[in-house]
Structure formats: structure tokens, C-alpha cells
Amino acid sequence: MAVAGVMLLFLQLLLLFLLLFLSLFMATATSSPIMPKPDCPDKCGNITVPYPFGFGDDASCYREGFQLLCNPNFTIPKLFLKNIFIFEDTSGEGWQNFTDKKVVEVEEISLQGQLRVYSFMNYRCNNDSLVVVSPNTSLIQMDMTGTPFALSDTGNTLTAIGCEIQAEVASGNDSTVWYRGFQFQYR
């Protein structure tokens, strides 16, 4: 009886060891490399592209979700986000009418892992009766769902100029939305 108990314990420990070994093997086999290959490009125009960011056809040059696009068709090549776009509603009818999809240009990548992008100027002008009078009325949405990116809590600046202005940044999903902004009325 004692031999059967020891044998059962031995088989359980062996099975546990095999499961741990297989899970470690699978995690190692599917994870991205810690460093890119030596021949991966690391500069696009004037922007240095540190790993885990990268661009090109070789997926070992960047980690999953960190692929960028380098467009050489400019005087100085420009770097863009691969799978994040700005959606713009120029109809003035609200958030449901996004008609224009624009790429997001990368301005800088810091060694701390912060990526700075060029933002679009957005304006909406009304007359005294609150009728929209600007020809380029627009609302902007950036969807980062499924990406490793998030908006910085401290690194963004929202600027509004004018009288009787309202400016806001909204973020969230269908169940939770947070707003940061301000409203000013001149009387």
C-alpha cells in the first residue's frame, strides 16, 4: 500500500513537472524577441525608432502591436502609426457620421516608450444664434481598441481659444466614458 502511494505521488509530481515544462516551452516559443535582428531599420527620416517599435516587412523587427509605417515618398521620409487612424466627421451632424479616415503621423519616440504624434487642428465656429458657420466643422475620434497604446494622463494639452468656448476630450467604451474639458461663457 505504501509503495502504491509513493508511486502515485511520483507520477503526480512528474505530470506537474511536464506541465510546467510545456507551459514554459510554449510561452518561449510564442513570445516576441527581446531585441530585433541587427539588420532591422531603426531610422525613418529624422526619427530614431527604438525597439519594440519598428517598421518593414520582417515581423521580428518589432513587437506585435508596435509596427509603424515609414513612407519614403516625402522629401524627408515620414513615420506613421500602422493600425490607428483618426476618423473625422465633416458633416457637422455628430459622432455617427465619420466620413474621413486619416493616418496619424509620428513626431517622436522617446526611450521611455512614449510616442508623440501630430494632432489635427479641430474647430467649430458658431454665430451668436449658435448656428454653425465654419466651412470645416469637424469632430475627431481616434480608436485605439486592440492596441498596446493609451492616451497619456499627463502628456496631452487641450487648448481652446475664443469667447463662449467649450472644449473636451472624451475617452472610454460603451459602458464607461470620462470627460475632461471646460466651458466658458462671456456675458
NORVEN-V70065 format. One record per run of one state. SS is the DSSP state (2 for helix, 1 for strand, 0 for the rest). FROM is the first residue (numbers start at 0). LEN is the number of residues. Records with the same first field share a line. If there is no record, write none. Layout:
BEGIN
SS->FROM-LEN / FROM-LEN
END
This chain:
BEGIN
0->0-1 / 30-12 / 44-2 / 48-5 / 55-3 / 61-5 / 71-6 / 89-10 / 109-5 / 117-8 / 126-5 / 132-6 / 142-22 / 172-4 / 184-3
2->1-29 / 58-3
1->42-2 / 46-2 / 53-2 / 66-5 / 77-12 / 99-10 / 114-3 / 125-1 / 131-1 / 138-4 / 164-8 / 176-8
END
